[in-house]
């Protein structure tokens, strides 16, 4: 389970630390998949979660425009990554560009996956008005949460 918010830096080579709690959650298989998100961030999945996602995706209509777009964004950008001995991961240049990762980043645990944001974009992504919060509370209630 990946949870919490963890701020880290990205060095000149494009490396950042995977939070130690996330590394621990990977267990015996210290490899995860990192890919572009529909939002201006990256998404990290433990291999088992990525495989489950790909399985669901494979059952969707192959020529549906939304499915094609999702495959182009998510699957084509996906890379398997293993942290080095110091817990650092190398974020490929194309993924760093997608998420505007330059210096300061934030890992946001989302339960079965995590997101990797630039700190500035994260601040904007979580801004909400009172009206948005009320609408969100209503929607969550409808979903039974």
Number of C-alpha atoms within 10 A of each C-alpha: 14 23 16 14 15 17 17 17 17 20 13 9 10 17 16 22 21 21 21 12 14 21 20 13 16 18 10 8 13 16 17 21 21 27 25 26 19 13 13 18 24 26 24 27 23 25 18 14 15 19 13 11 12 13 11 10 15 12 8 11 11 12 9 10 10 11 15 15 13 15 17 13 15 18 18 11 17 21 16 13 19 17 17 12 7 9 15 17 17 18 20 16 12 12 20 20 14 16 19 19 25 15 14 15 23 24 27 21 21 15 11 15 20 22 22 27 25 24 20 13 17 18 11 9 13 8 9 11 9 8 9 11 12 12 12 13 13 13 12 11 10 9 8 7 8
